[in-house]
Amino acid sequence: MKFLKHITLLLIIALSISCSSDKKTETKSETKTIVLPKKETKRVLKVEEKSWDSLNRKNTNQFLTAYGNKNKETKVLIKTSFGNIKLQLYNDTPIHRASFIFLTKIGYFDNTVFYRVAKNFVIQGGDSEDFKKSKTRYKYENYLLKPEFRKNRRHRYGALASAREWDDNPNKLSTPFEFYIVQNRNGAHHLNNEHTVFGHVISGFSTINKIANVKVGPGEWPDDDIPMKVEILD
């Protein structure tokens, strides 16, 4: 009897161990691996903003077209010690108009001079040997303007036009930093379709004539400088 009890006890222990092992196995088989989703990270793109005055030789038309659309002024005033000259700029020469407005607003023409006085022809200005002016021209790469010839924009008395180089300039590109005003009452029509006329004098013809009468030296440069200040009127 003792032997049978001993055998029975061993069987019970064995069965208990087996059941415990099965439970562990079941537990392991029900275990699942849960993969949590990664947090989405937003990509921040760095946008390089171009300077509002990033004008250069490569983007001249694009820049001045956009600038002209935002800056629609057409009247400017040239102040000199001889009096004032009021100018009307043309909308049908948009690139030249925008360029003149741009240079006026950044103060480029202030303290430049009328450096050429050709009586009964033109008075020409916008040039200066001042270092700051040279630095400004260099900053904008001495950009040039394509001609904007118009049949109704002629070199009559009081016409405002852009200067340009005649040598090695087959496309007749304008120099925006220099301009001239026709002082001859009969006009200067031999310059039609050679230089872009982009405005005319509204008032101040007496000032033009006074400047035309100053004493000049070699190269038609006035003996005494004639500085100017240019302002936007509207």
Order of alpha helices (4+ residues) and beta strands (2+ residues): alpha-alpha-beta-beta-alpha-beta-beta-alpha-beta-beta-beta-alpha-beta
